[in-house]
Amino acid sequence: MEQESRLAGTVRPGGRTARIRSAVLEATQDELVKHGFHGLSMDAVAARAGVGKTTVYRRWGSAAGLVTDLMTELAEQSASHADTGTIEGDLRANAAGVLAALRDERLSATFQAVIAAATCDEEAATALRAFYARRIDEWAKVVDLAVERGELPAGTDGRELVRAVSAPLYYRLVVTREPVDETVATLAATRALAAARAGAFVGGA
């Protein structure tokens, strides 16, 4: 889940349209961090971005549309999977990347707002699922490579293994509100790897 926490400076080629999208998504994240999903106002986003309200309403349609596009942008900014040469190194890199994102105040606030919204808003839940599906699919590739190298049993479900690495970190962040540090992240990767080596993620095991 590791990515930059600001959208400014990441405008893709595309002229005015790309600049408007970047400004609106930057403003969306600002408003989301400050007010949460249910306090996200299309008018406030337009004002903060310096864009006409009609442009925002026409292109994004709703607050949920803004959040969906923001999550898409964050997924696209995310780093690709690690390639350390071992599955242990790759999973530790994954855990470290998740930890870095959770420690970033802006990103952490963004994800907590969307996670909270997802519990009662299906559009927010859809945007959140799409973000994590993309990130999990990216990191599942390291598991496939590990299987090819003979480090993990054939049939190991990469997506489930990657989920197992980050799940303890999110549980602490969102549910128990406990500190998340390097020790927690390393243990999450180590325990998930031990389970994978024992075949816990093979098929329906």
C-alpha positions as CSV (number, residue, x, y, z in Angstrom):
1,M,0.0,0.0,0.0
2,E,3.0,2.2,-0.2
3,Q,2.5,5.4,-2.2
4,E,3.0,9.1,-2.0
5,S,0.6,10.9,0.3
6,R,0.3,14.0,-1.8
7,L,-1.1,14.2,-5.4
8,A,0.5,17.5,-6.2
9,G,3.4,17.2,-8.6
10,T,2.2,13.9,-10.0
11,V,0.1,15.3,-12.9
12,R,0.2,13.1,-15.9
13,P,0.5,14.4,-19.5
14,G,-2.8,15.7,-20.7
15,G,-2.9,19.4,-20.2
16,R,-5.8,21.2,-18.5
17,T,-7.9,18.1,-18.0
18,A,-5.1,16.4,-16.1
19,R,-4.4,19.5,-14.1
20,I,-8.1,19.8,-13.1
21,R,-8.2,16.1,-12.1
22,S,-5.1,16.4,-10.0
23,A,-6.4,19.6,-8.2
24,V,-9.8,18.0,-7.5
25,L,-8.3,14.8,-6.2
26,E,-5.9,16.7,-4.0
27,A,-8.8,18.8,-2.7
28,T,-10.9,15.6,-2.2
29,Q,-8.1,14.1,0.0
30,D,-7.8,17.3,2.0
31,E,-11.5,17.4,2.6
32,L,-11.7,13.7,3.4
33,V,-8.9,13.9,5.9
34,K,-10.5,17.0,7.6
35,H,-14.2,16.0,7.5
36,G,-14.5,12.3,6.8
37,F,-16.5,10.7,4.0
38,H,-19.9,11.8,5.3
39,G,-18.7,15.4,5.6
40,L,-17.2,15.4,2.1
41,S,-18.9,18.3,0.2
42,M,-18.7,18.6,-3.6
43,D,-18.9,22.4,-3.3
44,A,-16.1,22.5,-0.8
45,V,-13.9,20.3,-3.0
46,A,-14.6,22.6,-6.0
47,A,-13.8,25.7,-3.9
48,R,-10.5,24.2,-2.5
49,A,-9.4,23.0,-6.0
50,G,-10.3,26.4,-7.6
51,V,-12.5,24.6,-10.1
52,G,-16.1,25.4,-11.1
53,K,-18.8,23.4,-9.2
54,T,-20.4,22.4,-12.5
55,T,-17.2,20.8,-13.6
56,V,-16.9,18.7,-10.4
57,Y,-20.6,17.6,-10.5
58,R,-20.4,16.8,-14.2
59,R,-17.3,14.7,-14.1
60,W,-17.5,13.0,-10.7
61,G,-21.3,13.1,-10.0
62,S,-21.1,12.6,-6.3
63,A,-18.9,12.4,-3.2
64,A,-18.6,8.6,-3.8
65,G,-17.4,9.3,-7.3
66,L,-14.7,11.6,-6.0
67,V,-13.6,8.9,-3.5
68,T,-13.6,6.2,-6.1
69,D,-11.3,8.3,-8.4
70,L,-9.1,9.2,-5.5
71,M,-8.6,5.5,-4.5
72,T,-7.9,4.7,-8.2
73,E,-5.2,7.4,-8.3
74,L,-3.6,6.2,-5.0
75,A,-3.5,2.7,-6.4
76,E,-1.9,3.9,-9.6
77,Q,0.7,5.8,-7.5
78,S,1.6,2.8,-5.4
79,A,4.9,1.2,-5.8
80,S,5.2,-2.1,-7.6
81,H,6.0,-5.3,-5.7
82,A,9.4,-5.9,-4.3
83,D,11.9,-8.2,-5.8
84,T,14.5,-9.1,-3.2
85,G,15.2,-12.6,-4.5
86,T,13.5,-14.4,-1.6
87,I,10.0,-14.6,-0.4
88,E,11.0,-13.7,3.1
89,G,12.6,-10.5,1.9
90,D,9.6,-9.7,-0.3
91,L,7.0,-10.3,2.5
92,R,9.0,-8.1,4.9
93,A,9.2,-5.4,2.2
94,N,5.4,-5.6,1.9
95,A,4.9,-5.3,5.6
96,A,7.3,-2.4,5.8
97,G,5.5,-0.7,2.9
98,V,2.1,-1.1,4.7
99,L,3.7,0.2,7.9
100,A,5.1,3.3,6.1
101,A,1.6,4.1,4.7
102,L,-0.1,3.7,8.1
103,R,2.5,6.0,9.7
104,D,1.9,8.7,7.1
105,E,-0.6,10.9,8.9
106,R,-2.4,12.0,5.7
107,L,-2.6,8.6,4.1
108,S,-3.6,6.9,7.4
109,A,-6.4,9.5,7.9
110,T,-7.5,9.0,4.3
111,F,-7.8,5.2,4.6
112,Q,-9.4,5.3,8.0
113,A,-12.1,7.7,6.6
114,V,-12.8,5.4,3.7
115,I,-12.7,2.3,5.8
116,A,-15.2,3.9,8.2
117,A,-17.4,4.9,5.3
118,A,-17.3,1.4,3.8
119,T,-19.1,0.0,6.8
120,C,-22.3,1.8,5.8
121,D,-21.9,3.0,2.3
122,E,-21.7,0.5,-0.6
123,E,-20.1,2.9,-3.0
124,A,-17.3,3.6,-0.5
125,A,-16.9,-0.1,0.1
126,T,-16.7,-0.7,-3.7
127,A,-13.9,1.9,-4.0
128,L,-12.0,0.4,-1.1
129,R,-12.3,-3.1,-2.4
130,A,-11.0,-2.0,-5.8
131,F,-8.0,-0.3,-4.3
132,Y,-7.0,-3.3,-2.2
133,A,-7.7,-5.8,-5.0
134,R,-5.3,-4.0,-7.2
135,R,-2.6,-3.8,-4.5
136,I,-3.1,-7.5,-3.4
137,D,-2.9,-8.7,-7.0
138,E,0.3,-6.8,-7.5
139,W,2.0,-8.3,-4.4
140,A,0.6,-11.8,-5.1
141,K,3.1,-12.0,-7.9
142,V,6.0,-12.4,-5.4
143,V,4.3,-15.5,-4.1
144,D,4.0,-17.0,-7.6
145,L,7.7,-16.3,-8.1
146,A,8.5,-18.0,-4.8
147,V,6.5,-21.1,-5.8
148,E,8.5,-21.2,-9.0
149,R,11.7,-21.0,-7.0
150,G,10.6,-23.9,-4.8
151,E,10.4,-21.7,-1.6
152,L,6.6,-22.3,-1.1
153,P,4.3,-25.3,-1.8
154,A,2.7,-25.5,-5.2
155,G,-0.8,-24.1,-5.2
156,T,-0.1,-21.4,-2.5
157,D,-2.7,-18.7,-2.8
158,G,-0.7,-15.5,-3.1
159,R,-3.6,-13.2,-2.5
160,E,-4.5,-14.9,0.8
161,L,-0.9,-14.9,1.9
162,V,-0.5,-11.1,1.2
163,R,-3.7,-10.4,3.1
164,A,-2.3,-12.4,6.1
165,V,0.7,-10.1,6.2
166,S,-1.2,-6.8,6.4
167,A,-4.3,-8.0,8.3
168,P,-2.6,-7.7,11.8
169,L,-1.4,-4.2,11.0
170,Y,-4.9,-3.0,10.0
171,Y,-6.5,-4.7,12.9
172,R,-4.3,-2.7,15.3
173,L,-4.9,0.5,13.3
174,V,-8.7,0.3,13.0
175,V,-10.0,-2.1,15.6
176,T,-7.8,-2.0,18.7
177,R,-6.1,1.3,18.1
178,E,-2.8,-0.1,19.2
179,P,0.6,1.2,18.1
180,V,2.0,-0.4,14.9
181,D,5.8,-0.5,14.6
182,E,8.6,-2.3,12.9
183,T,8.4,-5.2,15.3
184,V,4.7,-5.8,14.7
185,A,5.3,-5.5,10.9
186,T,8.2,-8.0,10.9
187,L,6.3,-10.5,13.0
188,A,3.3,-10.3,10.7
189,A,5.5,-11.2,7.8
190,T,7.4,-13.9,9.6
191,R,4.2,-15.6,10.9
192,A,2.5,-15.5,7.6
193,L,5.5,-17.0,5.9
194,A,5.7,-19.8,8.5
195,A,2.1,-20.6,7.8
196,A,2.6,-20.5,4.1
197,R,5.6,-22.9,4.3
198,A,3.5,-25.3,6.3
199,G,0.9,-25.3,3.5
200,A,-1.8,-23.1,5.2
201,F,-2.5,-21.2,2.1
202,V,-2.6,-24.0,-0.4
203,G,-6.0,-24.3,-2.1
204,G,-8.8,-24.8,0.4
205,A,-6.4,-25.7,3.2
